[in-house]
Amino acid sequence: MLFVRIVMLFMLLVAPAFSLNIISKFAKLFNGLGSSGSQEATGLALPTAAISNTEIVGKNYEDNVMNTYGRYPMTISHGAGCKLYDSEGNEYLDFASGIATCCLGHAHPLLKKAISAQMDKVHHTSNLYYIPEQGALAKWLVDNSCADKAFFCNSGAEANEAAIKLARKYAHTKLNIDFPVIITALNSFHGRTLTAITATGQAKYQKDFGPLTPGFEYVEYNNVDALRNLVKSIQSSGNGRGLAAIMMESLQGEGGIKPASYDFFKAVREICDETGALMICDEVQTGMGRTGKLWGYQNYDNIEPDAFTSAKALGGGVPIGAMLCKDKFNVFGPGDHASTYGGNPLACAAGLAVAGAFSSENLLQNTLDRGNQLRSLAAELKEKSPSVIQDIRGIGLINGIELTEECGVTAADVSKLLLKNGVLVVPAGPKVIRFVPPLIVSKEEVDKAMSKFANALETLVQDIKNNKK
Ligand SMILES: Cc1ncc(COP(=O)(O)O)c(C=O)c1O
């Protein structure tokens, strides 16, 4: 009896400590945590391993991640080139590129090499000191655009915030405007911060988040008369109000792949010249080669913006954003704007690798060629099925195929079925399927994706017909 009591006491007091010790030793062994600190001493549990089993990941999300996205229940485990693989080993042709971001595809040797080499040197220092990679990336961007100076941040919304602040400061200090007004387009998309959703001319992104940032007015995209009338009313409204900027995408991405007309783009330029306001181009989705030119505005002969923003493809999937402007509009001084991470060595090393790929891999020509191929395959499909395909729009490798109302199929239906059949695409609105593959995509990959798209459409249309019978 006494022996049993002694064993139980040992189990209660010593065994837990002993087993915790063993667990922690094993954890250190597997996680390489080294000798400093231990789980007992910190009182913090070790993070669980990132197991890519979809059920476990899904549960982790359900319990711990805010529910701000509609997600497909799949877990991507790795990728190479234009292909991604899920945790069950299924292969996908990636025509989504992390939403027009992974311009070099996945595991690109130049990007991998640049990031690991930078980690071996230094990955973050802050903007209190010179960062050679930031200087070099700024130089490349300035040398290859209409801009003279760059400010670095981490995302598209932040880059747009920087441009909005720049335009407001320019209006206050150079145009003597007390209440600066910025015009953006209806159906535009500029990001999810409070000011970026205000700039975004779509009520669905603003709902429930008011009061919004004051000083924004909206105009129908590509409507020159409406734009001129709005400018007239702002300039004559008194109370210190005045036009500070017109901010627009050269092609509306989230708004359904709609390019600006030359006349609209030209009118924006003319109005900005007449009033002194800034012409700002949001190049977050169109920039860094997506349209077959380095910047979307370069598709409009002899028209240059005063400032533009970039993100997404700038780091090939490593978070980085930038706002660039001409010297005349560079009114920022020390303390006016900042970002702890903005332009850090790691992100800029990625940006430099992407920039290098543009010069060594002829990405722009490939973007134009593959874009032409994709649109001509889509046109053949439209000719065969005019009752299903309404329109084909795009430049380079940002393309949208719009479905007719009458066919009854939605962009979400097509995306879901394509995912099942091994192709990733992103809807851009309820009826537009967006094709934004990596800019390294091959002829065979475009053929394959478009053939799977044709099959998916046929299946969905047939299903609807069968259900009606
Ligand atoms: C044109 C445009 N601007 C801004 C953004 C916002 O970029 P981010 O999500 O990096 O903040 C996006 C994102 O889709 C975009 O397409």
The ligand as an SDF file (V2000), in Angstrom:
LIG
                    3D

 16 16  0  0  0  0  0  0  0  0999 V2000
   -5.6540   49.1070  -58.1050 C   0  0  0  0  0  0  0  0  0  0  0  0
   -5.4120   48.6740  -56.6870 C   0  0  0  0  0  0  0  0  0  0  0  0
   -5.0620   49.5770  -55.7810 N   0  0  0  0  0  0  0  0  0  0  0  0
   -4.8350   49.2460  -54.4940 C   0  0  0  0  0  0  0  0  0  0  0  0
   -4.9760   47.9480  -54.0740 C   0  0  0  0  0  0  0  0  0  0  0  0
   -4.7300   47.6090  -52.6280 C   0  0  0  0  0  0  0  0  0  0  0  0
   -3.5020   46.9420  -52.5090 O   0  0  0  0  0  0  0  0  0  0  0  0
   -3.1540   46.1910  -51.1490 P   0  0  0  0  0  0  0  0  0  0  0  0
   -4.1100   45.0650  -51.0290 O   0  0  0  0  0  0  0  0  0  0  0  0
   -1.7190   45.7550  -51.3410 O   0  0  0  0  0  0  0  0  0  0  0  0
   -3.2860   47.1870  -50.0620 O   0  0  0  0  0  0  0  0  0  0  0  0
   -5.3500   46.9620  -54.9960 C   0  0  0  0  0  0  0  0  0  0  0  0
   -5.5440   45.5810  -54.5710 C   0  0  0  0  0  0  0  0  0  0  0  0
   -6.1630   44.7630  -55.1990 O   0  0  0  0  0  0  0  0  0  0  0  0
   -5.5640   47.3310  -56.3360 C   0  0  0  0  0  0  0  0  0  0  0  0
   -5.9410   46.4470  -57.2520 O   0  0  0  0  0  0  0  0  0  0  0  0
  1  2  1  0
  2  3  1  0
  2 15  2  0
  3  4  2  0
  4  5  1  0
  5  6  1  0
  5 12  2  0
  6  7  1  0
  7  8  1  0
  8  9  2  0
  8 10  1  0
  8 11  1  0
 12 13  1  0
 12 15  1  0
 13 14  2  0
 15 16  1  0
M  END
$$$$
